[in-house]
């Protein structure tokens, strides 16, 4: 039977629960990841501010949404646990109050974690998992292989007297990005372990591929060459740390 995801969305909080990830007799805790979005050192303000990128363009973000999936925990190079929770949608318009919570994590110490930026293949087909009404715009066209968008990053740019729009869209299994982080985690019974995951949107434009929006097409859907460049740059967009209280 397909496992369904129930979303509780309040002030941008996303609680994703899986009921059969660990045997009920094992002590369990929770991992909560707080997603934050910056342009360099500035908080990302959707639809309000222009930010300079490395190519000398200024860009303003009107939309930033993406999926994460396949959260896994490791110790001494061995995968100990992987969530069975379906992909989770992250929408940057809920800045400053967005968490993804993973339930039924086995109690123990771990030294690293990973997750997929996008949708792992077992869910990446039309109808592969239950989505909210807010995510119906994330279907990937059937003529391009179907499934779902991994990311929609859209906005406006200007460079002197020139200006325009961009739409960095990424999808298809070959463009899945796996992020891994060395991070000591101590999951305790009936308690939450909190992680801050910060995205720097500048990185989508500059590392290692320099996107100059005044000289090239900023629309990537169906353009595998440009999506390849986003995959390269996307390796560096996140930083992770434990949350201090």
C-alpha positions as CSV (number, residue, x, y, z in Angstrom):
1,X,0.0,0.0,0.0
2,X,1.4,3.4,-0.9
3,X,2.3,5.5,2.0
4,X,0.7,8.9,2.0
5,X,2.1,12.1,3.5
6,X,0.0,14.4,5.6
7,X,1.0,18.0,5.5
8,X,0.2,20.4,8.3
9,X,1.1,23.9,7.1
10,X,1.0,26.6,9.7
11,X,3.3,29.7,9.4
12,X,5.2,27.7,6.8
13,X,5.8,24.7,9.1
14,X,5.8,21.3,7.3
15,X,5.6,18.2,9.4
16,X,6.2,15.1,7.5
17,X,5.4,11.9,9.3
18,X,6.1,8.3,8.3
19,X,4.5,5.6,10.4
20,X,6.6,2.5,9.6
21,X,10.2,3.7,9.3
22,X,11.3,1.9,12.5
23,X,9.9,-1.0,14.5
24,X,7.7,0.4,17.3
25,X,9.8,-1.3,20.0
26,X,12.8,0.8,19.2
27,X,13.3,4.1,20.9
28,X,12.8,7.0,18.5
29,X,13.3,10.7,18.2
30,X,12.8,13.4,15.6
31,X,15.0,15.5,13.3
32,X,13.7,18.9,12.4
33,X,15.4,20.9,9.6
34,X,14.9,24.6,9.5
35,X,15.4,25.8,5.9
36,X,16.6,29.4,5.5
37,X,17.4,31.4,2.4
38,X,19.9,34.1,1.8
39,X,21.5,36.0,-1.1
40,X,25.1,36.1,0.2
41,X,24.8,37.6,3.7
42,X,21.4,39.2,3.1
43,X,18.1,37.5,4.0
44,X,16.3,36.6,0.8
45,X,13.2,38.8,0.4
46,X,10.9,37.4,-2.2
47,X,9.8,40.0,-4.8
48,X,11.3,43.0,-2.9
49,X,15.1,43.4,-3.3
50,X,17.7,43.1,-6.1
51,X,20.9,41.3,-5.2
52,X,24.2,41.5,-7.2
53,X,25.5,38.2,-8.7
54,X,29.1,37.4,-9.7
55,X,28.5,38.3,-13.3
56,X,27.5,41.8,-12.4
57,X,23.8,41.3,-12.9
58,X,21.3,42.2,-10.2
59,X,18.5,39.8,-9.7
60,X,15.2,39.8,-7.8
61,X,13.6,36.5,-6.8
62,X,9.8,36.2,-7.4
63,X,9.5,32.5,-6.7
64,X,11.7,29.8,-5.2
65,X,10.3,26.3,-4.5
66,X,12.0,22.9,-4.4
67,X,11.6,19.4,-3.1
68,X,13.9,17.5,-0.8
69,X,13.7,13.7,-0.4
70,X,15.7,10.7,0.8
71,X,17.1,12.0,4.1
72,X,19.7,9.5,5.3
73,X,21.9,9.3,8.4
74,X,25.4,7.7,8.6
75,X,28.0,6.6,11.0
76,X,31.6,5.7,10.1
77,X,30.8,5.8,6.4
78,X,27.8,3.4,6.7
79,X,24.2,4.3,6.1
80,X,22.3,3.6,9.3
81,X,18.8,4.9,8.5
82,X,16.9,6.4,5.5
83,X,13.5,8.0,5.7
84,X,10.5,6.5,4.0
85,X,8.8,9.8,4.0
86,X,7.7,11.0,0.6
87,X,9.3,14.2,-0.9
88,X,8.8,17.4,1.0
89,X,8.1,20.8,-0.7
90,X,10.0,23.8,0.5
91,X,8.7,27.2,-0.5
92,X,11.0,30.2,0.3
93,X,8.0,32.6,0.7
94,X,7.7,31.1,4.2
95,X,11.1,32.5,5.1
96,X,11.9,32.5,8.8
97,X,9.3,29.9,9.8
98,X,9.8,26.8,7.7
99,X,10.7,23.4,9.1
100,X,10.7,19.9,7.8
101,X,10.3,17.3,10.5
102,X,11.2,13.7,10.2
103,X,9.6,11.3,12.7
104,X,10.6,7.9,14.0
105,X,14.3,8.3,13.8
106,X,16.2,5.6,15.7
107,X,17.9,6.9,18.9
108,X,21.6,7.0,18.6
109,X,24.7,9.0,17.5
110,X,25.4,9.8,13.9
111,X,28.3,11.6,12.2
112,X,26.8,12.8,8.9
113,X,23.6,13.1,6.9
114,X,22.5,13.4,3.3
115,X,19.4,14.3,1.3
116,X,18.4,14.6,-2.3
117,X,17.7,18.0,-3.7
118,X,14.8,17.0,-5.9
119,X,12.9,13.8,-5.9
120,X,14.4,10.3,-5.6
121,X,13.5,8.1,-8.6
122,X,11.0,5.9,-6.7
123,X,8.7,8.9,-6.4
124,X,9.5,10.8,-9.5
125,X,6.6,10.0,-11.8
126,X,3.2,11.5,-12.2
127,X,1.2,10.4,-9.2
128,X,4.3,9.0,-7.4
129,X,3.2,10.7,-4.2
130,X,0.4,12.8,-2.8
131,X,1.1,16.6,-3.3
132,X,-0.7,19.6,-1.8
133,X,-2.8,21.9,-3.9
134,X,0.0,24.4,-3.6
135,X,2.3,22.1,-5.6
136,X,0.3,21.3,-8.6
137,X,2.5,23.7,-10.6
138,X,5.5,21.4,-9.9
139,X,4.6,18.7,-12.4
140,X,7.3,18.1,-15.0
141,X,5.9,17.9,-18.5
142,X,5.2,14.5,-19.8
143,X,6.9,15.2,-23.1
144,X,10.1,15.8,-21.1
145,X,9.8,12.6,-19.2
146,X,7.1,13.4,-16.6
147,X,7.5,13.4,-12.8
148,X,8.0,16.6,-11.0
149,X,10.1,19.8,-11.0
150,X,13.0,19.5,-8.5
151,X,13.2,23.3,-8.4
152,X,11.6,26.4,-9.7
153,X,13.8,29.5,-9.2
154,X,12.4,32.5,-11.0
155,X,12.7,36.3,-11.0
156,X,13.8,39.4,-12.8
157,X,17.3,40.7,-13.6
158,X,18.8,44.0,-14.6
159,X,22.3,45.1,-15.8
160,X,22.7,48.8,-16.7
161,X,20.0,49.6,-19.2
162,X,19.3,45.9,-19.9
163,X,16.7,43.9,-18.0
164,X,14.7,40.7,-18.3
165,X,13.5,37.6,-16.5
166,X,14.9,34.2,-15.7
167,X,13.4,30.8,-14.8
168,X,15.8,28.2,-13.5
169,X,13.8,25.0,-13.7
170,X,15.4,21.6,-12.9
171,X,13.8,18.2,-13.2
172,X,14.5,14.6,-14.5
173,X,16.3,11.9,-12.6
174,X,19.7,12.5,-14.1
175,X,19.6,16.0,-12.5
176,X,19.1,14.9,-9.0
177,X,21.6,16.5,-6.6
178,X,22.8,14.7,-3.5
179,X,23.9,16.9,-0.6
180,X,26.0,15.4,2.2
181,X,27.2,17.0,5.4
182,X,29.5,16.1,8.2
183,X,27.4,16.8,11.3
184,X,27.4,15.2,14.7
185,X,23.9,14.2,15.6
186,X,22.7,12.8,18.9
187,X,19.1,11.7,18.5
188,X,17.4,11.2,21.8
189,X,14.2,9.4,22.7
190,X,11.0,11.5,22.3
191,X,13.1,14.6,21.6
192,X,13.9,16.7,18.5
193,X,17.3,17.3,17.0
194,X,17.3,20.7,15.3
195,X,19.4,21.5,12.1
196,X,19.6,24.8,10.3
197,X,20.0,24.4,6.5
198,X,20.9,27.6,4.7
199,X,20.6,28.1,1.0
200,X,22.7,30.9,-0.6
201,X,21.0,31.8,-3.9
202,X,24.2,33.5,-5.2
203,X,25.6,30.0,-5.7
204,X,23.1,29.2,-8.4
205,X,24.8,31.8,-10.6
206,X,28.5,31.4,-10.0
207,X,30.1,28.3,-8.6
208,X,31.6,26.8,-10.8
209,X,29.6,28.0,-13.8
210,X,29.1,31.7,-14.2
211,X,25.6,32.6,-15.3
212,X,25.5,36.0,-17.0
213,X,21.9,36.7,-17.6
214,X,22.6,39.6,-19.9
215,X,24.4,37.2,-22.4
216,X,22.6,33.9,-22.2
217,X,19.1,32.3,-22.0
218,X,18.0,32.2,-18.4
219,X,15.2,29.7,-19.2
220,X,16.5,26.2,-18.5
221,X,13.5,23.9,-18.8
222,X,14.1,21.4,-21.6
223,X,17.7,22.6,-22.0
224,X,19.9,19.9,-20.6
225,X,23.1,21.8,-21.0
226,X,21.9,24.6,-18.8
227,X,20.4,22.2,-16.3
228,X,23.8,20.5,-16.1
229,X,25.2,23.9,-15.2
230,X,22.6,24.3,-12.5
231,X,23.4,20.8,-11.2
232,X,27.1,21.8,-10.9
233,X,26.3,25.1,-9.2
234,X,23.7,23.4,-7.0
235,X,26.4,21.3,-5.3
236,X,27.4,24.3,-3.2
237,X,24.1,26.1,-2.4
238,X,23.6,24.6,1.1
239,X,25.4,24.9,4.4
240,X,24.3,22.9,7.5
241,X,24.8,23.4,11.2
242,X,23.2,22.3,14.5
243,X,20.8,24.8,16.0
244,X,21.8,26.3,19.3
245,X,19.3,27.2,21.9
